[in-house]
Amino acid sequence: MHRDAFNILRKGEKRWVMHDADKAKSPKGFDLLVESYKKFPPGKHAKDWFRKELPKVAKKVELFECIQKDKDIVFVPENYCHTVVNISDEVLGIVVETLRK
C-alpha cells in the first residue's frame, strides 16, 4: 500500500489484482491485507499468492483485476492493496507516486 500511483508499462504484460484496504473505510479489506502479509511477507513470490490466496480473497472483498499491456497505465488509489505478477518474461515500466494535500 502507498499513495496514489500511476504504473506505466513500456514493455511486457502484467496481471493486477487490487482491493480497498483503507483501515477506516474498509476494515475487512485492511484485515485481509494484514493476513496476507503474514502468509506472504516481502520476498515471497506473487505467483504463489495468486494461486493460493486469490480464490479466498475473492470471496471476502470486492476485487479489481486487469491485464496491463504495452503502453497501458494502471492507476492504484491510495490505501489499495495490490498484487502484481509478470505475465511476460521481460517487462519494463515506471511507477509515479503522487502526493495528496
Biopython code that builds the backbone (N, CA, C, O; Angstrom):
import numpy as np
from Bio.PDB.StructureBuilder import StructureBuilder

atoms = [
    (1, "MET", "N", (0.839, -1.184, 0.000)),
    (1, "MET", "CA", (0.000, 0.000, 0.000)),
    (1, "MET", "C", (0.880, 1.242, 0.000)),
    (1, "MET", "O", (1.959, 1.264, 0.592)),
    (2, "HIS", "N", (0.395, 2.259, -0.671)),
    (2, "HIS", "CA", (1.108, 3.527, -0.719)),
    (2, "HIS", "C", (0.146, 4.595, -1.202)),
    (2, "HIS", "O", (-1.060, 4.364, -1.290)),
    (3, "ARG", "N", (0.676, 5.747, -1.511)),
    (3, "ARG", "CA", (-0.161, 6.834, -2.025)),
    (3, "ARG", "C", (-0.653, 6.483, -3.425)),
    (3, "ARG", "O", (-0.294, 5.445, -3.980)),
    (4, "ASP", "N", (-1.502, 7.388, -4.002)),
    (4, "ASP", "CA", (-1.934, 7.201, -5.384)),
    (4, "ASP", "C", (-0.710, 6.942, -6.252)),
    (4, "ASP", "O", (0.322, 7.593, -6.091)),
    (5, "ALA", "N", (-0.829, 5.990, -7.172)),
    (5, "ALA", "CA", (0.307, 5.669, -8.034)),
    (5, "ALA", "C", (-0.157, 5.369, -9.453)),
    (5, "ALA", "O", (-1.201, 4.756, -9.676)),
    (6, "PHE", "N", (0.645, 5.815, -10.391)),
    (6, "PHE", "CA", (0.436, 5.515, -11.803)),
    (6, "PHE", "C", (1.547, 4.566, -12.217)),
    (6, "PHE", "O", (2.729, 4.886, -12.091)),
    (7, "ASN", "N", (1.165, 3.407, -12.707)),
    (7, "ASN", "CA", (2.115, 2.388, -13.126)),
    (7, "ASN", "C", (2.097, 2.334, -14.648)),
    (7, "ASN", "O", (1.110, 1.911, -15.249)),
    (8, "ILE", "N", (3.182, 2.760, -15.262)),
    (8, "ILE", "CA", (3.260, 2.890, -16.711)),
    (8, "ILE", "C", (4.116, 1.740, -17.241)),
    (8, "ILE", "O", (5.274, 1.589, -16.851)),
    (9, "LEU", "N", (3.548, 0.942, -18.120)),
    (9, "LEU", "CA", (4.262, -0.214, -18.658)),
    (9, "LEU", "C", (4.716, 0.091, -20.080)),
    (9, "LEU", "O", (3.896, 0.373, -20.954)),
    (10, "ARG", "N", (5.994, 0.035, -20.299)),
    (10, "ARG", "CA", (6.551, 0.298, -21.629)),
    (10, "ARG", "C", (6.606, -0.975, -22.454)),
    (10, "ARG", "O", (6.386, -0.955, -23.665)),
    (11, "LYS", "N", (6.906, -2.096, -21.776)),
    (11, "LYS", "CA", (7.078, -3.360, -22.485)),
    (11, "LYS", "C", (6.617, -4.498, -21.600)),
    (11, "LYS", "O", (6.914, -4.515, -20.406)),
    (12, "GLY", "N", (5.890, -5.457, -22.175)),
    (12, "GLY", "CA", (5.502, -6.655, -21.455)),
    (12, "GLY", "C", (4.035, -6.686, -21.077)),
    (12, "GLY", "O", (3.229, -5.890, -21.559)),
    (13, "GLU", "N", (3.707, -7.636, -20.193)),
    (13, "GLU", "CA", (2.347, -7.780, -19.673)),
    (13, "GLU", "C", (2.401, -8.140, -18.197)),
    (13, "GLU", "O", (3.260, -8.904, -17.756)),
    (14, "LYS", "N", (1.463, -7.570, -17.440)),
    (14, "LYS", "CA", (1.349, -7.838, -16.011)),
    (14, "LYS", "C", (-0.116, -8.104, -15.661)),
    (14, "LYS", "O", (-1.024, -7.575, -16.301)),
    (15, "ARG", "N", (-0.323, -8.907, -14.668)),
    (15, "ARG", "CA", (-1.662, -9.138, -14.129)),
    (15, "ARG", "C", (-1.753, -8.435, -12.780)),
    (15, "ARG", "O", (-0.891, -8.597, -11.916)),
    (16, "TRP", "N", (-2.815, -7.651, -12.618)),
    (16, "TRP", "CA", (-3.032, -6.875, -11.405)),
    (16, "TRP", "C", (-4.306, -7.327, -10.710)),
    (16, "TRP", "O", (-5.309, -7.624, -11.358)),
    (17, "VAL", "N", (-4.254, -7.376, -9.372)),
    (17, "VAL", "CA", (-5.439, -7.548, -8.531)),
    (17, "VAL", "C", (-5.302, -6.543, -7.396)),
    (17, "VAL", "O", (-4.235, -6.416, -6.796)),
    (18, "MET", "N", (-6.394, -5.826, -7.101)),
    (18, "MET", "CA", (-6.337, -4.857, -6.005)),
    (18, "MET", "C", (-7.685, -4.760, -5.310)),
    (18, "MET", "O", (-8.729, -5.082, -5.876)),
    (19, "HIS", "N", (-7.626, -4.305, -4.061)),
    (19, "HIS", "CA", (-8.855, -4.060, -3.296)),
    (19, "HIS", "C", (-8.601, -2.942, -2.285)),
    (19, "HIS", "O", (-7.464, -2.654, -1.911)),
    (20, "ASP", "N", (-9.691, -2.333, -1.865)),
    (20, "ASP", "CA", (-9.611, -1.259, -0.884)),
    (20, "ASP", "C", (-9.169, -1.840, 0.450)),
    (20, "ASP", "O", (-9.787, -2.773, 0.962)),
    (21, "ALA", "N", (-8.099, -1.285, 1.011)),
    (21, "ALA", "CA", (-7.598, -1.761, 2.301)),
    (21, "ALA", "C", (-7.424, -0.592, 3.269)),
    (21, "ALA", "O", (-6.615, -0.658, 4.195)),
    (22, "ASP", "N", (-8.186, 0.470, 3.049)),
    (22, "ASP", "CA", (-8.151, 1.612, 3.957)),
    (22, "ASP", "C", (-8.718, 1.180, 5.304)),
    (22, "ASP", "O", (-9.851, 0.703, 5.379)),
    (23, "LYS", "N", (-7.943, 1.344, 6.355)),
    (23, "LYS", "CA", (-8.337, 0.843, 7.672)),
    (23, "LYS", "C", (-9.673, 1.416, 8.144)),
    (23, "LYS", "O", (-10.463, 0.702, 8.760)),
    (24, "ALA", "N", (-9.933, 2.683, 7.867)),
    (24, "ALA", "CA", (-11.180, 3.317, 8.314)),
    (24, "ALA", "C", (-12.352, 3.013, 7.388)),
    (24, "ALA", "O", (-13.463, 2.771, 7.859)),
    (25, "LYS", "N", (-12.118, 3.022, 6.082)),
    (25, "LYS", "CA", (-13.198, 2.858, 5.113)),
    (25, "LYS", "C", (-13.506, 1.407, 4.782)),
    (25, "LYS", "O", (-14.642, 1.074, 4.442)),
    (26, "SER", "N", (-12.514, 0.552, 4.878)),
    (26, "SER", "CA", (-12.683, -0.854, 4.507)),
    (26, "SER", "C", (-11.947, -1.756, 5.494)),
    (26, "SER", "O", (-10.921, -2.345, 5.152)),
    (27, "PRO", "N", (-12.470, -1.868, 6.725)),
    (27, "PRO", "CA", (-11.763, -2.677, 7.729)),
    (27, "PRO", "C", (-11.580, -4.133, 7.314)),
    (27, "PRO", "O", (-10.565, -4.748, 7.640)),
    (28, "LYS", "N", (-12.547, -4.681, 6.605)),
    (28, "LYS", "CA", (-12.423, -6.069, 6.134)),
    (28, "LYS", "C", (-11.247, -6.184, 5.153)),
    (28, "LYS", "O", (-10.472, -7.138, 5.215)),
    (29, "GLY", "N", (-11.125, -5.214, 4.258)),
    (29, "GLY", "CA", (-10.007, -5.206, 3.318)),
    (29, "GLY", "C", (-8.674, -5.027, 4.021)),
    (29, "GLY", "O", (-7.680, -5.644, 3.638)),
    (30, "PHE", "N", (-8.646, -4.184, 5.051)),
    (30, "PHE", "CA", (-7.424, -3.987, 5.820)),
    (30, "PHE", "C", (-7.018, -5.279, 6.528)),
    (30, "PHE", "O", (-5.844, -5.650, 6.526)),
    (31, "ASP", "N", (-7.990, -5.960, 7.134)),
    (31, "ASP", "CA", (-7.694, -7.229, 7.814)),
    (31, "ASP", "C", (-7.124, -8.260, 6.850)),
    (31, "ASP", "O", (-6.209, -9.004, 7.203)),
    (32, "LEU", "N", (-7.663, -8.306, 5.632)),
    (32, "LEU", "CA", (-7.127, -9.229, 4.628)),
    (32, "LEU", "C", (-5.689, -8.879, 4.261)),
    (32, "LEU", "O", (-4.864, -9.765, 4.039)),
    (33, "LEU", "N", (-5.398, -7.594, 4.199)),
    (33, "LEU", "CA", (-4.033, -7.150, 3.916)),
    (33, "LEU", "C", (-3.078, -7.653, 4.997)),
    (33, "LEU", "O", (-2.014, -8.191, 4.691)),
    (34, "VAL", "N", (-3.460, -7.479, 6.247)),
    (34, "VAL", "CA", (-2.626, -7.919, 7.368)),
    (34, "VAL", "C", (-2.414, -9.440, 7.311)),
    (34, "VAL", "O", (-1.298, -9.922, 7.509)),
    (35, "GLU", "N", (-3.480, -10.184, 7.043)),
    (35, "GLU", "CA", (-3.368, -11.650, 6.924)),
    (35, "GLU", "C", (-2.411, -12.039, 5.794)),
    (35, "GLU", "O", (-1.572, -12.925, 5.954)),
    (36, "SER", "N", (-2.552, -11.364, 4.655)),
    (36, "SER", "CA", (-1.707, -11.690, 3.502)),
    (36, "SER", "C", (-0.234, -11.436, 3.797)),
    (36, "SER", "O", (0.619, -12.230, 3.402)),
    (37, "TYR", "N", (0.080, -10.331, 4.494)),
    (37, "TYR", "CA", (1.476, -10.043, 4.827)),
    (37, "TYR", "C", (2.062, -11.116, 5.743)),
    (37, "TYR", "O", (3.250, -11.427, 5.655)),
    (38, "LYS", "N", (1.234, -11.678, 6.617)),
    (38, "LYS", "CA", (1.732, -12.740, 7.492)),
    (38, "LYS", "C", (2.059, -13.997, 6.693)),
    (38, "LYS", "O", (3.076, -14.646, 6.935)),
    (39, "LYS", "N", (1.192, -14.336, 5.740)),
    (39, "LYS", "CA", (1.386, -15.546, 4.938)),
    (39, "LYS", "C", (2.399, -15.349, 3.816)),
    (39, "LYS", "O", (3.128, -16.272, 3.454)),
    (40, "PHE", "N", (2.436, -14.130, 3.268)),
    (40, "PHE", "CA", (3.297, -13.836, 2.129)),
    (40, "PHE", "C", (4.072, -12.548, 2.375)),
    (40, "PHE", "O", (3.773, -11.521, 1.765)),
    (41, "PRO", "N", (5.060, -12.590, 3.257)),
    (41, "PRO", "CA", (5.852, -11.384, 3.539)),
    (41, "PRO", "C", (6.692, -10.994, 2.327)),
    (41, "PRO", "O", (6.842, -11.787, 1.397)),
    (42, "PRO", "N", (7.239, -9.785, 2.329)),
    (42, "PRO", "CA", (8.109, -9.377, 1.221)),
    (42, "PRO", "C", (9.172, -10.440, 0.952)),
    (42, "PRO", "O", (9.766, -10.991, 1.879)),
    (43, "GLY", "N", (9.397, -10.713, -0.313)),
    (43, "GLY", "CA", (10.362, -11.742, -0.702)),
    (43, "GLY", "C", (9.698, -13.007, -1.205)),
    (43, "GLY", "O", (10.330, -13.808, -1.894)),
    (44, "LYS", "N", (8.429, -13.198, -0.870)),
    (44, "LYS", "CA", (7.684, -14.351, -1.390)),
    (44, "LYS", "C", (7.260, -14.044, -2.814)),
    (44, "LYS", "O", (7.162, -12.878, -3.198)),
    (45, "HIS", "N", (7.011, -15.068, -3.589)),
    (45, "HIS", "CA", (6.672, -14.866, -4.997)),
    (45, "HIS", "C", (5.180, -14.624, -5.180)),
    (45, "HIS", "O", (4.348, -15.329, -4.608)),
    (46, "ALA", "N", (4.853, -13.619, -5.983)),
    (46, "ALA", "CA", (3.457, -13.257, -6.233)),
    (46, "ALA", "C", (2.671, -14.397, -6.883)),
    (46, "ALA", "O", (1.465, -14.516, -6.672)),
    (47, "LYS", "N", (3.346, -15.230, -7.668)),
    (47, "LYS", "CA", (2.647, -16.357, -8.305)),
    (47, "LYS", "C", (2.015, -17.250, -7.254)),
    (47, "LYS", "O", (0.922, -17.775, -7.465)),
    (48, "ASP", "N", (2.687, -17.431, -6.124)),
    (48, "ASP", "CA", (2.138, -18.252, -5.041)),
    (48, "ASP", "C", (0.890, -17.608, -4.457)),
    (48, "ASP", "O", (-0.084, -18.301, -4.161)),
    (49, "TRP", "N", (0.907, -16.279, -4.286)),
    (49, "TRP", "CA", (-0.268, -15.575, -3.766)),
    (49, "TRP", "C", (-1.446, -15.736, -4.718)),
    (49, "TRP", "O", (-2.562, -16.020, -4.283)),
    (50, "PHE", "N", (-1.205, -15.557, -6.006)),
    (50, "PHE", "CA", (-2.282, -15.692, -6.987)),
    (50, "PHE", "C", (-2.880, -17.098, -6.944)),
    (50, "PHE", "O", (-4.096, -17.262, -7.036)),
    (51, "ARG", "N", (-2.034, -18.096, -6.808)),
    (51, "ARG", "CA", (-2.512, -19.480, -6.813)),
    (51, "ARG", "C", (-3.219, -19.847, -5.507)),
    (51, "ARG", "O", (-4.271, -20.486, -5.531)),
    (52, "LYS", "N", (-2.647, -19.447, -4.367)),
    (52, "LYS", "CA", (-3.169, -19.900, -3.076)),
    (52, "LYS", "C", (-4.183, -18.962, -2.439)),
    (52, "LYS", "O", (-5.187, -19.422, -1.894)),
    (53, "GLU", "N", (-3.944, -17.663, -2.497)),
    (53, "GLU", "CA", (-4.767, -16.707, -1.749)),
    (53, "GLU", "C", (-5.876, -16.043, -2.555)),
    (53, "GLU", "O", (-6.940, -15.748, -2.011)),
    (54, "LEU", "N", (-5.646, -15.806, -3.828)),
    (54, "LEU", "CA", (-6.637, -15.083, -4.629)),
    (54, "LEU", "C", (-8.027, -15.700, -4.560)),
    (54, "LEU", "O", (-8.997, -14.964, -4.383)),
    (55, "PRO", "N", (-8.171, -17.018, -4.690)),
    (55, "PRO", "CA", (-9.531, -17.582, -4.598)),
    (55, "PRO", "C", (-10.215, -17.292, -3.258)),
    (55, "PRO", "O", (-11.427, -17.085, -3.214)),
    (56, "LYS", "N", (-9.450, -17.276, -2.178)),
    (56, "LYS", "CA", (-10.013, -16.989, -0.851)),
    (56, "LYS", "C", (-10.382, -15.511, -0.714)),
    (56, "LYS", "O", (-11.461, -15.177, -0.225)),
    (57, "VAL", "N", (-9.487, -14.640, -1.144)),
    (57, "VAL", "CA", (-9.707, -13.207, -1.034)),
    (57, "VAL", "C", (-10.913, -12.787, -1.879)),
    (57, "VAL", "O", (-11.695, -11.929, -1.470)),
    (58, "ALA", "N", (-11.057, -13.389, -3.045)),
    (58, "ALA", "CA", (-12.157, -13.042, -3.953)),
    (58, "ALA", "C", (-13.523, -13.291, -3.322)),
    (58, "ALA", "O", (-14.510, -12.671, -3.716)),
    (59, "LYS", "N", (-13.585, -14.182, -2.357)),
    (59, "LYS", "CA", (-14.851, -14.479, -1.673)),
    (59, "LYS", "C", (-15.152, -13.489, -0.550)),
    (59, "LYS", "O", (-16.273, -13.446, -0.044)),
    (60, "LYS", "N", (-14.149, -12.691, -0.158)),
    (60, "LYS", "CA", (-14.300, -11.838, 1.028)),
    (60, "LYS", "C", (-14.451, -10.348, 0.725)),
    (60, "LYS", "O", (-15.111, -9.638, 1.483)),
    (61, "VAL", "N", (-13.860, -9.861, -0.356)),
    (61, "VAL", "CA", (-13.928, -8.432, -0.686)),
    (61, "VAL", "C", (-14.110, -8.258, -2.190)),
    (61, "VAL", "O", (-13.869, -9.176, -2.975)),
    (62, "GLU", "N", (-14.541, -7.058, -2.569)),
    (62, "GLU", "CA", (-14.642, -6.739, -3.990)),
    (62, "GLU", "C", (-13.243, -6.503, -4.540)),
    (62, "GLU", "O", (-12.486, -5.685, -4.017)),
    (63, "LEU", "N", (-12.915, -7.223, -5.593)),
    (63, "LEU", "CA", (-11.603, -7.108, -6.218)),
    (63, "LEU", "C", (-11.702, -6.392, -7.553)),
    (63, "LEU", "O", (-12.720, -6.455, -8.242)),
    (64, "PHE", "N", (-10.626, -5.714, -7.897)),
    (64, "PHE", "CA", (-10.481, -5.105, -9.211)),
    (64, "PHE", "C", (-9.296, -5.796, -9.855)),
    (64, "PHE", "O", (-8.221, -5.886, -9.262)),
    (65, "GLU", "N", (-9.493, -6.280, -11.061)),
    (65, "GLU", "CA", (-8.458, -7.069, -11.705)),
    (65, "GLU", "C", (-8.309, -6.629, -13.160)),
    (65, "GLU", "O", (-9.291, -6.290, -13.822)),
    (66, "CYS", "N", (-7.063, -6.639, -13.649)),
    (66, "CYS", "CA", (-6.837, -6.294, -15.053)),
    (66, "CYS", "C", (-5.526, -6.905, -15.537)),
    (66, "CYS", "O", (-4.674, -7.321, -14.751)),
    (67, "ILE", "N", (-5.403, -6.942, -16.850)),
    (67, "ILE", "CA", (-4.151, -7.304, -17.504)),
    (67, "ILE", "C", (-3.601, -6.014, -18.112)),
    (67, "ILE", "O", (-4.266, -5.362, -18.917)),
    (68, "GLN", "N", (-2.400, -5.661, -17.724)),
    (68, "GLN", "CA", (-1.746, -4.465, -18.246)),
    (68, "GLN", "C", (-0.827, -4.878, -19.387)),
    (68, "GLN", "O", (-0.013, -5.791, -19.247)),
    (69, "LYS", "N", (-0.969, -4.188, -20.524)),
    (69, "LYS", "CA", (-0.147, -4.483, -21.698)),
    (69, "LYS", "C", (0.719, -3.280, -22.048)),
    (69, "LYS", "O", (0.620, -2.221, -21.428)),
    (70, "ASP", "N", (1.573, -3.466, -23.059)),
    (70, "ASP", "CA", (2.460, -2.390, -23.512)),
    (70, "ASP", "C", (1.725, -1.056, -23.581)),
    (70, "ASP", "O", (0.638, -0.959, -24.150)),
    (71, "LYS", "N", (2.328, -0.045, -23.001)),
    (71, "LYS", "CA", (1.860, 1.349, -23.039)),
    (71, "LYS", "C", (0.597, 1.600, -22.230)),
    (71, "LYS", "O", (0.062, 2.708, -22.281)),
    (72, "ASP", "N", (0.097, 0.618, -21.487)),
    (72, "ASP", "CA", (-1.046, 0.841, -20.593)),
    (72, "ASP", "C", (-0.572, 1.499, -19.304)),
    (72, "ASP", "O", (0.570, 1.322, -18.878)),
    (73, "ILE", "N", (-1.474, 2.259, -18.695)),
    (73, "ILE", "CA", (-1.229, 2.862, -17.392)),
    (73, "ILE", "C", (-2.264, 2.305, -16.423)),
    (73, "ILE", "O", (-3.464, 2.355, -16.695)),
    (74, "VAL", "N", (-1.806, 1.781, -15.306)),
    (74, "VAL", "CA", (-2.701, 1.299, -14.247)),
    (74, "VAL", "C", (-2.608, 2.278, -13.083)),
    (74, "VAL", "O", (-1.521, 2.585, -12.593)),
    (75, "PHE", "N", (-3.761, 2.758, -12.654)),
    (75, "PHE", "CA", (-3.834, 3.669, -11.514)),
    (75, "PHE", "C", (-4.213, 2.861, -10.277)),
    (75, "PHE", "O", (-5.212, 2.142, -10.278)),
    (76, "VAL", "N", (-3.409, 2.984, -9.226)),
    (76, "VAL", "CA", (-3.695, 2.334, -7.950)),
    (76, "VAL", "C", (-3.985, 3.428, -6.931)),
    (76, "VAL", "O", (-3.090, 4.200, -6.587)),
    (77, "PRO", "N", (-5.230, 3.508, -6.438)),
    (77, "PRO", "CA", (-5.564, 4.546, -5.464)),
    (77, "PRO", "C", (-4.832, 4.344, -4.134)),
    (77, "PRO", "O", (-4.428, 3.236, -3.781)),
    (78, "GLU", "N", (-4.679, 5.442, -3.422)),
    (78, "GLU", "CA", (-4.069, 5.399, -2.100)),
    (78, "GLU", "C", (-4.795, 4.384, -1.224)),
    (78, "GLU", "O", (-6.021, 4.282, -1.262)),
    (79, "ASN", "N", (-4.038, 3.644, -0.446)),
    (79, "ASN", "CA", (-4.547, 2.649, 0.509)),
    (79, "ASN", "C", (-5.223, 1.445, -0.141)),
    (79, "ASN", "O", (-5.999, 0.743, 0.507)),
    (80, "TYR", "N", (-4.933, 1.208, -1.406)),
    (80, "TYR", "CA", (-5.408, -0.019, -2.031)),
    (80, "TYR", "C", (-4.301, -1.053, -1.963)),
    (80, "TYR", "O", (-3.151, -0.777, -2.304)),
    (81, "CYS", "N", (-4.659, -2.237, -1.521)),
    (81, "CYS", "CA", (-3.732, -3.355, -1.506)),
    (81, "CYS", "C", (-3.676, -3.897, -2.936)),
    (81, "CYS", "O", (-4.715, -4.028, -3.584)),
    (82, "HIS", "N", (-2.502, -4.206, -3.425)),
    (82, "HIS", "CA", (-2.405, -4.735, -4.775)),
    (82, "HIS", "C", (-1.325, -5.805, -4.854)),
    (82, "HIS", "O", (-0.327, -5.778, -4.133)),
    (83, "THR", "N", (-1.564, -6.735, -5.749)),
    (83, "THR", "CA", (-0.606, -7.781, -6.036)),
    (83, "THR", "C", (-0.454, -7.839, -7.544)),
    (83, "THR", "O", (-1.437, -7.782, -8.282)),
    (84, "VAL", "N", (0.778, -7.950, -7.991)),
    (84, "VAL", "CA", (1.079, -7.920, -9.418)),
    (84, "VAL", "C", (1.993, -9.087, -9.748)),
    (84, "VAL", "O", (2.906, -9.423, -8.993)),
    (85, "VAL", "N", (1.726, -9.696, -10.895)),
    (85, "VAL", "CA", (2.612, -10.754, -11.366)),
    (85, "VAL", "C", (2.903, -10.503, -12.841)),
    (85, "VAL", "O", (2.011, -10.149, -13.611)),
    (86, "ASN", "N", (4.156, -10.691, -13.220)),
    (86, "ASN", "CA", (4.536, -10.538, -14.624)),
    (86, "ASN", "C", (4.010, -11.728, -15.408)),
    (86, "ASN", "O", (4.184, -12.880, -15.010)),
    (87, "ILE", "N", (3.368, -11.433, -16.524)),
    (87, "ILE", "CA", (2.900, -12.493, -17.410)),
    (87, "ILE", "C", (3.979, -12.807, -18.441)),
    (87, "ILE", "O", (4.240, -13.971, -18.745)),
    (88, "SER", "N", (4.597, -11.771, -18.971)),
    (88, "SER", "CA", (5.662, -11.971, -19.950)),
    (88, "SER", "C", (7.002, -12.103, -19.230)),
    (88, "SER", "O", (7.148, -11.705, -18.074)),
    (89, "ASP", "N", (7.966, -12.667, -19.935)),
    (89, "ASP", "CA", (9.289, -12.872, -19.336)),
    (89, "ASP", "C", (10.010, -11.559, -19.076)),
    (89, "ASP", "O", (10.714, -11.422, -18.076)),
    (90, "GLU", "N", (9.840, -10.593, -19.970)),
    (90, "GLU", "CA", (10.517, -9.307, -19.816)),
    (90, "GLU", "C", (9.480, -8.205, -19.684)),
    (90, "GLU", "O", (8.538, -8.124, -20.473)),
    (91, "VAL", "N", (9.661, -7.361, -18.681)),
    (91, "VAL", "CA", (8.804, -6.189, -18.505)),
    (91, "VAL", "C", (9.679, -4.980, -18.208)),
    (91, "VAL", "O", (10.755, -5.091, -17.620)),
    (92, "LEU", "N", (9.185, -3.828, -18.631)),
    (92, "LEU", "CA", (9.881, -2.583, -18.373)),
    (92, "LEU", "C", (8.833, -1.528, -18.099)),
    (92, "LEU", "O", (7.946, -1.298, -18.921)),
    (93, "GLY", "N", (8.928, -0.896, -16.963)),
    (93, "GLY", "CA", (7.945, 0.113, -16.619)),
    (93, "GLY", "C", (8.475, 1.083, -15.591)),
    (93, "GLY", "O", (9.620, 0.997, -15.147)),
    (94, "ILE", "N", (7.610, 2.007, -15.227)),
    (94, "ILE", "CA", (7.955, 3.009, -14.232)),
    (94, "ILE", "C", (6.720, 3.293, -13.398)),
    (94, "ILE", "O", (5.595, 3.207, -13.890)),
    (95, "VAL", "N", (6.934, 3.633, -12.128)),
    (95, "VAL", "CA", (5.848, 3.974, -11.220)),
    (95, "VAL", "C", (6.039, 5.415, -10.765)),
    (95, "VAL", "O", (7.144, 5.837, -10.423)),
    (96, "VAL", "N", (4.935, 6.157, -10.770)),
    (96, "VAL", "CA", (4.959, 7.523, -10.290)),
    (96, "VAL", "C", (3.934, 7.634, -9.158)),
    (96, "VAL", "O", (2.738, 7.438, -9.373)),
    (97, "GLU", "N", (4.412, 7.947, -7.958)),
    (97, "GLU", "CA", (3.522, 8.150, -6.817)),
    (97, "GLU", "C", (3.235, 9.636, -6.673)),
    (97, "GLU", "O", (4.104, 10.477, -6.904)),
    (98, "THR", "N", (2.003, 9.945, -6.286)),
    (98, "THR", "CA", (1.614, 11.336, -6.116)),
    (98, "THR", "C", (1.575, 11.694, -4.642)),
    (98, "THR", "O", (1.541, 10.821, -3.775)),
    (99, "LEU", "N", (1.581, 12.977, -4.375)),
    (99, "LEU", "CA", (1.402, 13.475, -3.017)),
    (99, "LEU", "C", (0.032, 14.139, -2.928)),
    (99, "LEU", "O", (-0.322, 14.953, -3.780)),
    (100, "ARG", "N", (-0.725, 13.798, -1.913)),
    (100, "ARG", "CA", (-2.017, 14.454, -1.693)),
    (100, "ARG", "C", (-1.821, 15.587, -0.723)),
    (100, "ARG", "O", (-0.963, 15.533, 0.158)),
    (101, "LYS", "N", (-2.637, 16.629, -0.895)),
    (101, "LYS", "CA", (-2.576, 17.767, 0.029)),
    (101, "LYS", "C", (-3.558, 17.578, 1.145)),
    (101, "LYS", "O", (-3.660, 18.429, 2.029)),
]
sb = StructureBuilder()
sb.init_structure("model")
sb.init_model(0)
sb.init_chain("A")
sb.init_seg("    ")
for serial, (resi, resn, name, xyz) in enumerate(atoms, 1):
    if name == "N":
        sb.init_residue(resn, " ", resi, " ")
    sb.init_atom(name, np.array(xyz, "f"), 0.0, 1.0, " ", f" {name:<3s}", serial, name[0])
structure = sb.get_structure()
